[in-house]
């Protein structure tokens, strides 16, 4: 057992690896040091006492995502991000994780990283916990150096993504893809997430999650005001819909962040086409803003249906004159035939659904449809005419 807590770590060390070994020597337990995004920075030797969770972390150089998620659900990471005291982490058998003690490394109000001590073979004493706090204070300077380096790298990655989504095809782009660990012909897509107004702390939370849990899937991301732009590796997701649902769900679960919209552009192969996926995603957002009710569940271009053609219709195209006749008839007679027409077209002619929403009998609706056809001089049973009228209604709202 340790007998002193008097500045034992305030001695020269050449690297974080050497420091990790020093901490392990005084605490008699295996030690790992991570950055704020759970990337492994250094670790001590561990003899025969390592559990599978530690070995997996060392092999992949980062904490497994499923374990990070569990730590969030169990309140471990939120606690570490709020206190400077060591936090005891109980055994999690399903992940073969023995008991641990963790402590955060702080600079003012910012967490720079964590020190984890595997104490399942020998529990840390109160004196050991004081030593662990001292170790965290000593490690701060080394992590500050790494933090400055990584902020510069993040800036470079942000600039790289701007170049990619804006269609810059210079040779320099090709040589810088290594920043994102991407191949020139890799299959990717662009996703956009729109949030309500966020402060810097909320953005840091989102950045943290992307770097901690999605590093292999989202190699590049940036903020454009309240919009988050993500470049996503296609091989890392089951589908675009699943990806959007999973990421937005985790953001809301962990950070209670209010998100307004999300969408994804098409899959593209090669960095030369990334701008195409980005422009497509922007078009989806634009249409969702113009037609929020109709496109509430649309998240990809294929979800848009007929709306994907709305911007291709020439300006000045005349709508069916029968629509104006129905509007005029409603004004003179005090009827609601236009409302019935709109709902009938939205429901694609499903009379039961329309009657239910209008709170009328199907027979009453059948009479109204006959009046609509008579006044408008169109045939609602004809799919082509019905689709044309629906487009006309949309055009009248442009």
Secondary structure as UniProt FT lines:
FT   TURN            8..9
FT   HELIX           16..27
FT   STRAND          30..35
FT   TURN            36..37
FT   STRAND          39..43
FT   TURN            47..48
FT   HELIX           52..60
FT   HELIX           65..73
FT   TURN            74..75
FT   HELIX           76..80
FT   TURN            81..82
FT   STRAND          87..89
FT   HELIX           93..95
FT   STRAND          100..107
FT   TURN            108..109
FT   STRAND          110..118
FT   HELIX           126..165
FT   TURN            166..167
FT   HELIX           171..176
FT   HELIX           177..180
FT   TURN            184..185
FT   STRAND          187..195
FT   HELIX           200..213
FT   TURN            215..217
FT   STRAND          220..224
FT   TURN            225..226
FT   STRAND          227..233
FT   HELIX           234..236
FT   HELIX           240..255
FT   STRAND          259..264
FT   STRAND          268..269
FT   HELIX           271..273
FT   HELIX           274..290
FT   TURN            292..297
FT   HELIX           301..312
FT   TURN            315..316
FT   HELIX           321..333
FT   HELIX           337..346
FT   TURN            347..349
FT   HELIX           351..358
FT   HELIX           362..376
FT   TURN            380..381
FT   HELIX           383..395
FT   TURN            396..397
//
